[in-house]
């Protein structure tokens, strides 16, 4: 059994649910074959979320970490490729913190690439019937903060650990009046299972058109 740490976030920005935690919980309850999945909910708070992530990594000692967040407005499951060393919050976090133009890790590299086979993960999700694509920006809120912090932890302290970040759309219940794109939790969970299976089964990526024009 391969130990896997899967994280989601608490609700933020006035929402009462967060699809990342709903989907992560569903995956942990019914994990892919061969994977021992531990689910942890992170606070949507700068700094605190990284402390919680580090504690979970130390406790679980996983071979693979996939952090998951909400990307309202996106139409599909997106596997993030790049984490940037920047906190620039458009809204306050859940404790009122709103860093502007601050590094996640002072003195750290400008960016890290995910250590997952990103395109293979996207293809696996699509093959499972889940709309998915590669993303080249995890934003500059707490999701990117956690993604960069994870990548820095891997680069500086845990070179055998592999990890990355996945964003999920809103759930249908969140957009009953707004009309934004959404994805049912069970479909998102199925996509995450496919991502985990692909990430656990290979370290090299595949050649797949996944770039963007803008």
Secondary structure by P-SEA (a helix, b strand, c coil): cbbbbbbbbcccccccccaaaaaaaaaaaccccccbbbbbbbcccaaaaaaaaaaaaaaacccbbbbbbbbcccccbbbbcccccbbbbcccccccccccccccccccccccccccaaaaaaaaaaaacccccccccccccaaaaaaaaaaaaaaccccccccbbbbbccccccccccccccccaaaaaaaaaaaaaaaaaccccccccccccc
